[in-house]
Every structure is written in structure tokens, then in C-alpha cells.
Amino acid sequence: MFDHDILVIGAGLAGMRAAYTASQSGADVAIVSKVYPVRSHSNAAQGGINAALTDRGDDWEDHAYDTIKGSDYLGDQDAIEIMCREAGSEVISMEHMGVIFNRDEEGKLGVRSFGGQRQARTFFVADFTGQALLHVLHEQILKIGARVYEEWFVLSLIVEDGECHGAVVMEIRSGEVHAIRAKAVILATGGLGRVFEPSTNALICTGDGMALAYENGAPLMDMEMVQYHPTTLKANGALLSEAARGEGAYLLNSEGDRFMQEYAPNMLELASRDVVSRSEQTEINEGRGIDGCVLLDVRHIGETLINEKLSQIRQLGIDFANVDMVHEPVPIRPGMHYQMGGIKTDVNGLTNIMGLYAAGETACVSVHGGNRLGANSLLDTLVFGRRAGDHASNVVRSRQHSDAITDQYAERERNRLQEMLNRNGGGELFGKIRLDLGEAMNTHLAVYRDQQGMETALEELKGLKTRYDRVIVHDKGKTFNTNLIFTLELGFMLDCAEAIILGALERKESRGAHTRTDMPDRDDSNWLKHILIAKDENGQPDVTYQDVTITQWEPQVRSY
Ligand SMILES: Cc1cc2nc3c(=O)[nH]c(=O)nc-3n(C[C@H](O)[C@H](O)[C@H](O)COP(=O)(O)OP(=O)(O)OC[C@H]3O[C@@H](n4cnc5c(N)ncnc54)[C@H](O)[C@@H]3O)c2cc1C
């Protein structure tokens, strides 16, 4: 058994920011990550990070208003105010740590325009902003010497009487299972993209943290709010960053029309993501698409600028769509990208379980509501990662390790895994179940939804769970048993899918990314509220509601 003051689960931006802050405050911090830290999905973020800097004539309240409108008024305004107020100092502190942001002609930090915002306020490092931020934070983690359990997999949380005391983890290399005792645990496990197939997310984005919290009775909030990004490649779901539209790209239909003029006459291609994705899907559904796609055209920007600011996505187009965007428009379509919902936390990352925090994409603070603005997620990970680290480091000063926590928790997990490995016949391997899950979700819980489709998805999920109960792990070994890891991840994914479908069936209106063809209007009188799903004492999902916090921006009609 290992002991630490604070155990951070996840080495993406949220986890490393939390660990860095808590360490600086003097706590003994450890990080667990199922992959080498800089392989976390934060590494894939291309476009940038938002902040309203006053010396650029911008105002945090404008950023807050854009975020609230983007959220279709479902975001909690107190949390959004905090995020937008703290954004400037967060970006500057990352710059001081060593992130080499792009600069403009005057030598000041450069910005690009991103969707749903009336000001250009997205700071960026070419089209690999996430990688730049993540590597710099990783350097800081190495410098302060925090213990990193890299390539260790969290199997379960240790929760007794509503308090979290650590986690049980498996070292992937040896297959050994250990308990790690901690006075506080911060879940920073990222998103659940791969519950859908395809997705822009890395294969490791399987919602583990959300499922772990859900399993222990923490509510998941706004899970029906799943973002489809407007520009993904058909072949494999890979993302072409909003940076392309930020730099001026057009969206065209099969008739060569810039169709966003119809749907969002003011903001055009830079309307909110939910709006652009719906517009594209309507064009495709009404026969003005090309092979299930519309076109992203950047030719007018010119090769020099494309190479300077969009080189990665140019390469993605060449590699996966066989199209060089310098010479031809690229076929793209809406694809699953981001989970707005997650583990319900307060503005310091605390969940309803004492000692358990969450931050980053796995959490729902809530700052994104029904639709996240591009470049607000990196900001969310850093601001709320830091706040969670800060709060936890204060709390652990007066908390002791619980003596009741012994190796028995690890032993329970060793037995559970052994039982799984002992299973030999009567079931199937994980792969087909995972694919069927992803396809069911992408069929019935995509850009447009309706009652019948969502009920079908729930029915299919029941079948998938039955198949999972008999799942077989063909590799019986201990060393790097990735077959076992994938199988465990699938268990987490099925729980996440359940919360998404139940939330979606519950919300009887259209708001943000949750658009029902059978209930097309937003209904503020009945549904201006969060939907929370938590397991009751019998392990059954239970639905409750929570009011949306409104500070100074009353809901209005949303148009772009
Ligand atoms: C292709 C792409 C581009 C994007 N571009 C942008 C952008 O330009 N701007 C923006 O604001 N947002 C962007 N986003 C969204 C943003 O990148 C993510 O929401 C954010 O980086 C998530 O960070 P995180 O720290 O919460 O999680 P992640 O970076 O996903 O890290 C999760 C961590 O948890 C660990 N983990 C998970 N489960 C376990 C387990 N069971 N045991 C041990 N460890 C575990 C993983 O190893 C990993 O270290 C993009 C997302 C994608 C997919």
C-alpha cells in the first residue's frame, strides 16, 4: 500500500495543473495516469485557449456573456464568472512557465477568432496548443518531483461512509494491484468520447472517472449534452480544428453555397458549434451534401498562412481524406467531440463525496451548459484544476489517513479481476460490444434525437450490458494485459452511456446540443434546470434536478 496526501487521477491539463498547485502549497502529491502523461488527450487540442485580456480592449464580462449564450443558458453563471475572470492570469502564468504562444506583428500575444464569440480572444500555439501547454506543465511536474505512477490504471475508488480515502490501482507493466491511500482524491480523467463511434477523441477517452464517481453515488450532471463538432473527417472521425474557420474558412454545400448565411447571418461559420453542426446536418439530410459530408474551404487563405497556422490539419486532410486543402475543399461532417456534462462539482472541484474532487472534462462545474464554446475547455481544465488543487491542499492539512483502509480493498479487486480472467466460455471478447455501443450512440444520440431513437438506444444498452456480464478476456497473463484494460474500460463506458441516454430521455425540450426533432423548442418554464443522475442504495439510477444559477444574464432568444 502507498500513502500520499493527495492522489490526482489523470495527467492531462486538469490533473497536472491540480498536482502542480497542490505541490506548490506543500502537499505530498502523486499522479496516476493510464498513459505516459504527455499522451493524455489534452495533447490533441489544436485550436487554442480563451481569455479576455483588458489590455487588448477585451472584457471578462463579454467572455462570460458569450459563454452563457453559447451554453443555451444552462451554464451556471457564478462558475462562468469565475472562469472568465481568472482566464487572463491563467494564460499569462502558462506563458511565464514557458508556453511559447504565437505573437502578432506588434510582438504581443496573438489571438484568433473562435465560434460563438464577438471578440477574437483565443490564444494559440499554431495548431498544437494543447501539446504546448501539456509539455510545459509536464516539465514543471518533473521539476517539483511529484510522484507519477505512469501507466498505472485506476480500478476503483476507496469510499467508506461517504468519504473518499484513495483508490485501487493496477500497474499495467506487472499486473500488480495496490491500494493507494490519500486524504483527498482529484479525478481528472478526461472525457468519454469513445462511448460514441467514431469520435474525435483518443481511444483512451472512455469516461473512467465519471463511471468511478457514479458507481460510488456521486451524481453525474447534464450528461445528455454531448457536443458534435462541425468539422470532422468521415474516414475516422479525426478533428479539423475550429482554427480553420477562425482563420476564415468557408463551409459550402454541394451547390457551392455558403449555407451558413441562411442559418446564422451574423456569425456565419463562427456561430456556436451546436448551431453549425445542426446546419450542416440539415444540408446533408435535405440532399445538399456530398457523400454524407459538406465542404470546408480554406483555399482563399493561401498556402503560406495555411502552413504557418494550420499545418497539422493540412496534413490530417492529406493523410486521411486524400485531400490537400491548399488546392481543394475538404469533405467534413459533424462528429462526436466533447461531453459538456460530468461529475457534478462546486467551483472548487468538490463532489458530494467528502475528499473526492473532479476537474477538467470529467467534471461538470458547470461552465459549458448545453454547448461548449471552442477553446473554453482548455481554460476550464486549467482554472478548475488549479482551484481543486488549491482547495484540496488546504483540506488535507487537517485530515488524517484512515486506519480502516487496509490492503483488503486491493484484495477485493484482485479477486474481481481473477474472476474475469477465469471466465472461459459462453461469452465474447470486448471488441464487438464496444463497437455496437459506439454505433448505437452515434445513431440515436447524435445531432438530432427523438423519443423513439433514444428508447431504442436504451433497449440496445440493456442487451450490451447482458453481453458484457459474460465478457471474456483472452489474455490471461499479467504483463501489459491491454486486453484486460480495454475490457475494464468498456465497463466504464456502458455506465456513462446509461447516464447519457437517461438524461436525454428526461429532457423534454431542445436546448444546446440536445436537439429533439419531436420537441424542437427550448422550454425555459419547465427545463431551465440541470438533470442529475445518481445511483441509489440499490445501485439503480435515480434522476433529480437542480436550478441553474443566474447572476446577471436572463435567458434570451438565441440567434447568431
Ligand atoms: C482532437 C481534440 C481537439 C481539441 N481541441 C481543443 C482546443 O483547441 N481548445 C479547447 O479548449 N479544447 C479542445 N479540446 C477539448 C480539450 O482538449 C479536452 O476537453 C481537455 O484537454 C481534457 O483535459 P483533461 O485534463 O480533463 O483530460 P485528458 O487530457 O483527457 O487526460 C485524462 C487523463 O486521465 C487519465 N486516466 C483516465 N482514466 C484513467 C484510469 N482509469 N486510470 C488512470 N488514469 C486514467 C489518462 O491517462 C489521462 O492522463 C479538444 C479535444 C480533442 C479531442
The ligand as an SDF file (V2000), in Angstrom:
LIG
                    3D

 53 58  0  0  0  0  0  0  0  0999 V2000
   -8.9040   16.4660  -31.0260 C   0  0  0  0  0  0  0  0  0  0  0  0
   -9.3010   17.4220  -29.9300 C   0  0  0  0  0  0  0  0  0  0  0  0
   -9.0150   18.7700  -30.0480 C   0  0  0  0  0  0  0  0  0  0  0  0
   -9.3810   19.6640  -29.0480 C   0  0  0  0  0  0  0  0  0  0  0  0
   -9.0810   20.9840  -29.1870 N   0  0  0  0  0  0  0  0  0  0  0  0
   -9.3840   21.8430  -28.1890 C   0  0  0  0  0  0  0  0  0  0  0  0
   -8.9980   23.2040  -28.2620 C   0  0  0  0  0  0  0  0  0  0  0  0
   -8.3530   23.6540  -29.2000 O   0  0  0  0  0  0  0  0  0  0  0  0
   -9.3520   24.0240  -27.2460 N   0  0  0  0  0  0  0  0  0  0  0  0
  -10.0490   23.5850  -26.1570 C   0  0  0  0  0  0  0  0  0  0  0  0
  -10.3260   24.3830  -25.2600 O   0  0  0  0  0  0  0  0  0  0  0  0
  -10.4090   22.2860  -26.0580 N   0  0  0  0  0  0  0  0  0  0  0  0
  -10.0760   21.4070  -27.0310 C   0  0  0  0  0  0  0  0  0  0  0  0
  -10.4360   20.0910  -26.9120 N   0  0  0  0  0  0  0  0  0  0  0  0
  -11.0150   19.6120  -25.6510 C   0  0  0  0  0  0  0  0  0  0  0  0
   -9.9120   19.5090  -24.6000 C   0  0  0  0  0  0  0  0  0  0  0  0
   -8.6990   19.1690  -25.2100 O   0  0  0  0  0  0  0  0  0  0  0  0
  -10.2190   18.4620  -23.5330 C   0  0  0  0  0  0  0  0  0  0  0  0
  -11.5140   18.6430  -23.0380 O   0  0  0  0  0  0  0  0  0  0  0  0
   -9.2330   18.5860  -22.3840 C   0  0  0  0  0  0  0  0  0  0  0  0
   -7.9080   18.5970  -22.8560 O   0  0  0  0  0  0  0  0  0  0  0  0
   -9.4130   17.4760  -21.3760 C   0  0  0  0  0  0  0  0  0  0  0  0
   -8.3730   17.5720  -20.4370 O   0  0  0  0  0  0  0  0  0  0  0  0
   -8.4090   16.7190  -19.1100 P   0  0  0  0  0  0  0  0  0  0  0  0
   -7.2120   17.1250  -18.3330 O   0  0  0  0  0  0  0  0  0  0  0  0
   -9.7270   16.8590  -18.4770 O   0  0  0  0  0  0  0  0  0  0  0  0
   -8.2900   15.2110  -19.5920 O   0  0  0  0  0  0  0  0  0  0  0  0
   -7.2580   14.4370  -20.5580 P   0  0  0  0  0  0  0  0  0  0  0  0
   -6.2590   15.3280  -21.1530 O   0  0  0  0  0  0  0  0  0  0  0  0
   -8.0950   13.6160  -21.4570 O   0  0  0  0  0  0  0  0  0  0  0  0
   -6.4870   13.4870  -19.5460 O   0  0  0  0  0  0  0  0  0  0  0  0
   -7.1150   12.4040  -18.8970 C   0  0  0  0  0  0  0  0  0  0  0  0
   -6.0900   11.7060  -18.0360 C   0  0  0  0  0  0  0  0  0  0  0  0
   -6.7430   10.7330  -17.2200 O   0  0  0  0  0  0  0  0  0  0  0  0
   -6.0010    9.5400  -17.2240 C   0  0  0  0  0  0  0  0  0  0  0  0
   -6.9290    8.4260  -16.9420 N   0  0  0  0  0  0  0  0  0  0  0  0
   -8.1770    8.2570  -17.4320 C   0  0  0  0  0  0  0  0  0  0  0  0
   -8.7100    7.1190  -16.9290 N   0  0  0  0  0  0  0  0  0  0  0  0
   -7.7890    6.5740  -16.1110 C   0  0  0  0  0  0  0  0  0  0  0  0
   -7.7220    5.3990  -15.3090 C   0  0  0  0  0  0  0  0  0  0  0  0
   -8.7350    4.5130  -15.2400 N   0  0  0  0  0  0  0  0  0  0  0  0
   -6.5880    5.1550  -14.6060 N   0  0  0  0  0  0  0  0  0  0  0  0
   -5.5390    6.0030  -14.6700 C   0  0  0  0  0  0  0  0  0  0  0  0
   -5.5480    7.1350  -15.4120 N   0  0  0  0  0  0  0  0  0  0  0  0
   -6.6540    7.4040  -16.1190 C   0  0  0  0  0  0  0  0  0  0  0  0
   -5.3690    9.4810  -18.5980 C   0  0  0  0  0  0  0  0  0  0  0  0
   -4.2230    8.6710  -18.5790 O   0  0  0  0  0  0  0  0  0  0  0  0
   -5.0210   10.9590  -18.8140 C   0  0  0  0  0  0  0  0  0  0  0  0
   -3.7710   11.2420  -18.2390 O   0  0  0  0  0  0  0  0  0  0  0  0
  -10.0650   19.1830  -27.9090 C   0  0  0  0  0  0  0  0  0  0  0  0
  -10.3420   17.8300  -27.7740 C   0  0  0  0  0  0  0  0  0  0  0  0
   -9.9800   16.9590  -28.7880 C   0  0  0  0  0  0  0  0  0  0  0  0
  -10.3530   15.5060  -28.6260 C   0  0  0  0  0  0  0  0  0  0  0  0
  1  2  1  0
  2  3  1  0
  2 52  2  0
  3  4  2  0
  4  5  1  0
  4 50  1  0
  5  6  2  0
  6  7  1  0
  6 13  1  0
  7  8  2  0
  7  9  1  0
  9 10  1  0
 10 11  2  0
 10 12  1  0
 12 13  2  0
 13 14  1  0
 14 15  1  0
 14 50  1  0
 15 16  1  0
 16 17  1  0
 16 18  1  0
 18 19  1  0
 18 20  1  0
 20 21  1  0
 20 22  1  0
 22 23  1  0
 23 24  1  0
 24 25  2  0
 24 26  1  0
 24 27  1  0
 27 28  1  0
 28 29  2  0
 28 30  1  0
 28 31  1  0
 31 32  1  0
 32 33  1  0
 33 34  1  0
 33 48  1  0
 34 35  1  0
 35 36  1  0
 35 46  1  0
 36 37  1  0
 36 45  1  0
 37 38  2  0
 38 39  1  0
 39 40  1  0
 39 45  2  0
 40 41  1  0
 40 42  2  0
 42 43  1  0
 43 44  2  0
 44 45  1  0
 46 47  1  0
 46 48  1  0
 48 49  1  0
 50 51  2  0
 51 52  1  0
 52 53  1  0
M  END
$$$$
